[in-house]
């Protein structure tokens, strides 16, 4: 079963204060697709997909859980994103193990890679770090504060004070990785390893996605530390504009500038 899509420009959400693309942005007609890995039939790439389409990148959407293969190389892709899902990076399912093993390809080829929530946990596990629930059974479901490190500030300015979460597991900082943002119950919130990034939080969530998650996943909101549904939308009204603008800037720097940096490294 295939759920791939290479349509460009569908359902693009305009960003506040949207201006010119970064100076390094290539001609959109020559852009390679970004590999998008999703885990449920109804999942979408959300605002990450919107940001990539706005920059002109086609999306190659695959769902390995339902039989889609993963490429043996990223030579024909501009980068890759693995999104979240209700499963665990510790699950024994074949597709979970295959995705974790597959992350070795963008790491080896030094291609732009982004893992969000489950995708970040898979990246951490590929790099040898443990993934586990909170020792007191706490979760982050709703808006919670994060604190960017000096490395995080150097990478991207104007981090949001609070970001949207939906997870019950976290991970330790992998050896050789750089901590970009930290939190309270789950200390590692964002990290970097070369051209690979992992976010424990969900900057990809659209308003429609939040409605679906807080309706279909309401059992999660009974867990210790979770916020009630109304606080999700109250938090979005306060924090979403900053988080959305930050995501736009991050995606532009990650997908446009990283390949240029890789070429410079290879020439050294």
Secondary structure, DSSP 4 states (H G I P E B T S, - for coil): --------STTPPPPTT--PPPTT---GGGPPEEEEE--STT---HHHHHHHHHTT--EEEE-GGGTPPPPS-STTEEEEEE---SS-TT---HHHHHHHHHHHHHHHHT-EEEEETHHHHHHHHHTT--EEE-TT---EEEEEE-EE-HHHHHH-SS--SEEEEEESEEEPPPTT-EEEEE-SSSSEEEEEETTEEEESS-TT--HHHHHHHHHHTGGGGGSTTPPPHHHHHHHHHHHHHHHHHHHHHHHHIIIIIHHHHHHHHHH-
